[in-house]
Amino acid sequence: MLNGEKMLFSGMQATGRLTIGNYLGALKNWVTLSDEYTCLFCVVDEHSITVRQDPATLRQRARKLLTLYIAAGLDPEKNIIYYQSHVPAHAELAWILNCFTYIGELSRMTQFKDKSAKHEDNINAGLFTYPVLMASDILLYQTDVVPVGHDQLQHLELTRDIAIRFNNIYGEVFTVPEAYIGKVGARIQSLQDPAKKMSKSDENENASIYLDDDRDTIIRKFKRAITDNEACVRFSDEQPAIKNLISIYSAVTGKSPADVEREFEGKGYGEFKLAVGESVADLLAPIQKRQAELLADKDYVDGIIKNNADHASYLAMKTLRKVQKKLGFPERPR
């Protein structure tokens, strides 16, 4: 089941509908990386409850996300694909790491400030200590590499600081993880505002391409995508809307931005936007078909969930027992 000697951990929240940005910036990279590392891909459902969730919806979205991982190309026989809530060691280690994390460090987290502003009626302790649970997720598995976007780098740096602090006191307990940042398609912008990252929580439905959008919806959204005033397909900071569309087309087709410029030289925005829409729809069609098959095969998916949770728990407990021993906790009976 193990693909390589080095460990890689990553995960997504089971909230909202994932976008083409989530696929190109994360999932697509995960599939490539899964050939190089021993990988754990987690549905981080415990992180999701810092914001109030409808229980039935959360359960449904968690299952859809887990099946999407597989539909996108992650082999559950070669990768550990599991629910965070099915491995209690995540929460156990998070409490311990809370005691090695400083209030000042958590206060500087920009995501806490952003989310607090959006959820003023529910600024809970979990929202504040969210980065410590993230550190627990990573450090439990002696993770070497963590694929992250630029918005998560601050959390990974805190994870590294916590690991180094603990190691300095108790010896080499945790592997200090490194970041992996994908270069192509790592940041996909909104179709309606290229100054903003494409978001699964955008109130404007036309701003994001969701992974479960049908073909007609995808093409319609690209046709409605805003453009620039220069009337040419050029990869330039002066044309942020067209630059974003070129980034998407490049990531989907594998063509370089220069190749895209040559392909559409002398052609209008309408023809270009249609081509982008069709390429994205073609990319997503087999993923959507495979996910539908998985969701219909309850017994197969349930087996994956159990087997992968057992494997993740085994690895997690090896680290947790080592940490507990270092701290002086009584040994648990086997």
Beta strands, then each sheet from edge to edge (+ up, - down):
strand 1: 7-12
strand 2: 38-43
strand 3: 80-83
strand 4: 145-147
strand 5: 178-180
sheet 1: 1+ 2+ 3+
sheet 2: 4+ 5+
end
